[in-house]
Each structure stands twice: as structure tokens, then as C-alpha cells.
Amino acid sequence: MANLDKFLWLAGLLAEAATVGILFYRRVWRNFPIFCAYCIFDLISGVGMVYIFKNLPDNYSAFYFGQVVLSSLLEFGVLVELGWAVLRPIRKQLPRITPYVLALVILLIGAAIWPFDAVQSIPGAIPAIHSVMHVQQTTAILRVLVFLLLASTSQFLSIGWRDRELQIATGLGFYSLFSLGAAMLQAHQTTLGQYARLNQLLIGANVCSLLYWAVSFAQKEAERREFTPQMQNLLLAVAGVARANRETLGDRSITDSRRRRDR
């Protein structure tokens, strides 16, 4: 068991290092800086967790909690970045506030998922661990939803499996499905051995996702296709409605201010 754990940790670190190296070789950071930062953070935190576990075991829980929080924030940024990248063909025609609107929409979806998250923590776990697992599970559900959305609408969005957007979403979605499944099973396991085996399976799924990214990013990115005229008109119409509503609210605010001054 111990030898398998060491092998999986080493395989994970090597896969993360290989992925980060290929990301820089392919200059993926130019279009996906947050995703690259997320991968670098995972590599550094992975090394840090091994070091702290061996040399500072009393600080491991605090380090793990901080790592989960920062990783979840970066994952949220990656989802926003993916949404903005999908709109690349019409970015110049969209208002500057669009990325912030995307962030708000994803945040609201996450807030809606939070109270209805059916995946429970480990029985008897302290509140801090329960909160950490709740954050992990909510972000995992968000990642799965984004993957399903991009995969199901890929033809309309003019993206394929050779496009970076779908490659990133696929890796995140694959690992997230295993993460949710492992969390549900671990919440009902009664032995430490069963919990450990599920954790090993989860680490293996993470290694598979990293290897998928390494292989995908090692290949040259496909040239991004333009949206179909129908899809472009639809997206611009939605953006136009949002802009019109914002301008209307702004005009109302100015009018109300003038009325108050006149009084």
C-alpha cells in the first residue's frame, strides 16, 4: 500500500511537471494565463504537501486547507477564462464588462449549488474539514457543468477536441467526475482501507487528466474557427440586450439624480 502511494505521488508530480513544461513550450500562457497559473500552483503545492507531511506533520492540515481554498479560487478563474476564450471570435464586438458578467454568472451558479450539494462530508469530521470538502465538491460540480455545456454545444460554438478550450474542460471534467464519485463513496465507507483505496483511485484519475493535457498540448493547436452567422448574431444579440439594460439603468440613475437635485 505504501509503495503504491509513493508511486502515485511521484507519477502525479512528474505528470504535473511535464504538463507545465509543455504549456510553456507551446506558449499556452498567452491565451490561458490563469490555467497555466493553476497548473504551476498544483505542482508547487504538491511538492510542498509532500515536504510538510514528512517534516512538519503538525502543520499539514493548515497547509492543506489553504491549498484547497487557493486552488478553488484558481479553478473558478479558469472557468471564467474558458468562457471568455470561447467567445474569442467576437471579443472585439463585446462590451468590456463581459468577463465580469461571466464571472458573476458562474459565481451565482456556484452559490445556487452550495446549499443543495448532496455530497456529504465524512461522518464525524470536524467543521473545518467539512467546509473544505464542501468547497471542493461545489467547484467539482461547476467544472463538470462547464465541461458538459462546452461538449454539448461544441458544434454551435465552433470548437472541437483539438481546441484548447475543450481540451482544458475535458481534463477538468474527467477528474471532477471521479472526485465527486470518490467523495460520495468515502462519505459512506466504514474502514480506513476503503477510504485509502478510493483516494488512490482519485490520484490516479488526476494523473490521467494531466497525461491527457500533456498529450493534447504537445500537439499544435487547431486554428480557431469563426462562429456560424446564426450563432454570432445570437451571442451579439444577448450582449446587446445586456448592454441596453445597463444603459437603461444608467439613464434611470441619472434621471433620478437630476430629479432629487431639482427638488
C-alpha positions in Angstrom: 0.0 0.0 0.0 2.8 2.4 1.0 4.7 1.6 -2.2 1.6 2.3 -4.3 1.0 5.6 -2.6 4.6 6.7 -3.3 4.3 5.6 -6.9 1.1 7.6 -7.4 2.5 10.7 -5.7 5.6 10.5 -7.9 3.6 9.9 -11.0 1.4 12.9 -10.2 4.4 15.2 -9.7 6.1 14.0 -12.9 2.8 14.4 -14.8 2.3 17.9 -13.4 5.9 18.9 -14.3 5.6 17.5 -17.8 2.3 19.4 -18.3 3.7 22.7 -17.1 6.8 22.2 -19.3 4.6 21.6 -22.4 2.3 24.5 -21.5 5.3 26.9 -21.6 6.8 25.2 -24.7 3.5 25.7 -26.6 3.1 29.2 -25.0 -0.4 28.4 -23.8 0.0 31.1 -21.2 -0.6 33.7 -23.9 -4.3 32.7 -24.1 -4.8 30.9 -20.8 -2.7 32.6 -18.2 -4.9 31.6 -15.3 -5.0 27.9 -16.3 -1.2 27.9 -16.5 -1.0 29.5 -13.1 -3.4 26.8 -11.8 -1.1 24.1 -13.1 2.0 25.7 -11.7 0.3 26.1 -8.3 -0.7 22.5 -8.3 2.9 21.4 -9.0 4.3 23.7 -6.3 1.6 22.7 -3.7 2.1 19.0 -4.5 5.8 19.3 -3.7 5.0 21.4 -0.6 2.5 18.9 0.7 5.0 16.1 0.5 7.6 18.1 2.3 5.3 19.3 5.1 3.8 15.8 5.5 7.3 14.4 6.1 8.9 17.3 8.0 6.1 19.4 9.6 3.2 17.0 10.1 1.6 19.2 12.7 1.2 21.9 10.0 -0.2 19.6 7.3 -3.9 20.3 8.0 -3.5 24.1 7.9 -1.4 23.9 4.7 -4.0 21.5 3.1 -6.9 23.9 4.0 -5.1 26.9 2.5 -4.1 24.9 -0.6 -7.8 23.9 -1.2 -9.0 27.4 -0.9 -6.4 28.9 -3.3 -6.9 26.0 -5.7 -10.6 26.5 -5.7 -10.2 30.3 -6.4 -7.8 29.5 -9.3 -10.3 26.9 -10.7 -13.0 29.5 -10.6 -10.7 31.8 -12.6 -10.1 29.0 -15.1 -13.8 28.6 -15.7 -14.2 32.3 -16.3 -11.2 32.2 -18.6 -12.7 29.3 -20.5 -15.9 31.2 -21.1 -14.1 34.2 -22.3 -11.8 32.1 -24.5 -14.9 30.5 -26.2 -16.0 34.0 -27.2 -12.7 34.8 -28.8 -14.0 35.2 -32.4 -16.3 38.0 -31.3 -14.4 39.5 -28.4 -13.9 42.9 -30.1 -17.6 43.3 -30.6 -18.5 42.6 -26.9 -18.6 45.1 -24.1 -15.6 45.2 -21.8 -17.7 44.2 -18.9 -18.3 40.7 -20.5 -15.7 38.8 -18.4 -17.1 40.2 -15.2 -20.6 39.2 -16.3 -19.3 35.7 -16.9 -17.7 35.6 -13.5 -20.9 36.8 -11.9 -22.9 34.1 -13.7 -20.6 31.3 -12.6 -20.5 32.6 -9.1 -24.3 32.7 -8.9 -24.5 29.1 -10.2 -21.9 28.1 -7.6 -24.0 29.9 -4.9 -27.1 28.0 -6.1 -25.3 24.7 -5.9 -23.8 25.3 -2.5 -26.9 24.8 -0.3 -28.2 21.8 -2.4 -24.9 20.0 -2.5 -26.0 16.5 -1.7 -22.5 15.1 -1.3 -21.8 14.9 2.5 -18.6 15.1 4.4 -17.0 12.2 6.3 -19.1 11.2 9.3 -17.7 12.7 12.5 -15.4 15.2 10.6 -14.6 18.5 12.2 -16.4 21.6 10.8 -13.2 22.8 9.0 -12.8 19.5 7.1 -16.5 19.6 6.2 -16.1 23.1 4.8 -13.1 22.1 2.8 -14.9 19.2 1.3 -18.0 21.3 0.6 -15.8 23.8 -1.3 -14.1 21.0 -3.3 -17.4 19.4 -4.2 -19.1 22.6 -5.2 -16.2 23.6 -7.5 -16.1 20.0 -8.9 -19.8 20.3 -9.8 -19.1 23.6 -11.5 -16.3 22.0 -13.5 -18.5 19.2 -14.6 -21.3 21.6 -15.7 -18.9 23.7 -17.7 -17.5 20.6 -19.4 -21.0 19.3 -20.3 -22.0 22.7 -21.5 -19.0 23.1 -23.8 -19.1 19.5 -25.0 -22.8 19.6 -25.8 -22.7 23.0 -27.6 -19.3 22.5 -29.3 -20.7 22.4 -32.8 -22.6 25.7 -32.2 -19.5 27.3 -30.6 -17.3 26.1 -33.5 -14.9 24.2 -31.2 -13.6 20.7 -31.4 -11.4 18.3 -29.5 -8.3 19.9 -30.9 -9.2 23.3 -29.5 -7.6 24.3 -26.2 -10.9 25.3 -24.6 -12.5 21.8 -24.9 -9.2 20.1 -24.0 -8.9 22.0 -20.7 -12.6 21.5 -19.9 -12.3 17.7 -20.7 -9.4 17.3 -18.3 -11.2 19.2 -15.6 -14.5 17.4 -16.1 -12.9 13.9 -16.2 -11.1 14.5 -12.9 -14.1 16.2 -11.3 -16.4 13.2 -12.1 -14.0 10.9 -10.2 -13.7 13.5 -7.4 -17.5 13.6 -6.9 -17.8 9.8 -7.1 -15.0 9.3 -4.6 -16.4 11.9 -2.2 -19.8 10.2 -2.2 -18.3 6.7 -1.6 -15.9 8.0 1.0 -18.7 9.5 3.0 -20.2 6.1 3.4 -17.1 4.0 3.9 -16.5 2.4 7.3 -12.9 1.3 7.1 -9.7 3.3 6.7 -8.5 0.9 4.0 -11.5 1.5 1.8 -11.1 5.3 2.2 -7.4 5.0 1.2 -8.1 2.9 -1.9 -10.6 5.5 -3.1 -8.1 8.2 -2.5 -5.6 6.3 -4.6 -8.2 6.0 -7.4 -8.7 9.7 -7.2 -4.9 10.4 -7.5 -4.8 8.0 -10.5 -7.7 9.9 -12.2 -5.7 13.2 -11.6 -2.6 11.6 -13.3 -4.8 10.5 -16.2 -6.1 14.1 -16.6 -2.6 15.5 -16.5 -1.3 13.0 -19.1 -4.3 13.9 -21.3 -3.3 17.5 -21.1 0.3 16.7 -21.7 -0.5 14.8 -24.9 -3.1 17.3 -26.1 -1.0 20.4 -25.6 2.0 18.7 -27.1 0.1 18.8 -30.4 -0.2 22.0 -32.3 -3.4 23.9 -31.6 -6.1 23.9 -34.3 -6.8 27.2 -35.9 -9.9 28.7 -34.2 -12.9 28.7 -36.4 -15.4 31.5 -36.6 -18.9 31.2 -35.3 -21.7 30.5 -37.7 -23.6 33.6 -38.6 -26.6 32.4 -36.7 -24.6 31.8 -33.5 -22.7 35.1 -33.9 -26.0 37.0 -34.2 -27.4 35.2 -31.2 -24.4 36.0 -29.0 -24.2 39.6 -30.1 -28.0 40.0 -29.5 -27.6 38.7 -26.0 -24.7 41.0 -25.4 -26.7 43.9 -26.9 -29.6 43.2 -24.6 -27.3 43.2 -21.6 -25.7 46.5 -22.8 -29.1 48.1 -23.4 -30.3 47.1 -20.0 -27.2 48.5 -18.4 -27.5 51.8 -20.3 -31.2 52.0 -19.4 -30.4 51.5 -15.7 -27.6 54.2 -16.1 -30.1 56.6 -17.7 -32.6 56.0 -14.9 -30.0 56.6 -12.3 -29.0 59.9 -13.9 -32.7 61.0 -14.2 -33.4 60.1 -10.6 -30.3 62.1 -9.5 -31.5 65.2 -11.5 -34.9 64.9 -10.0 -33.5 64.8 -6.5 -31.4 67.9 -7.3 -34.4 69.7 -8.7 -36.4 69.1 -5.5 
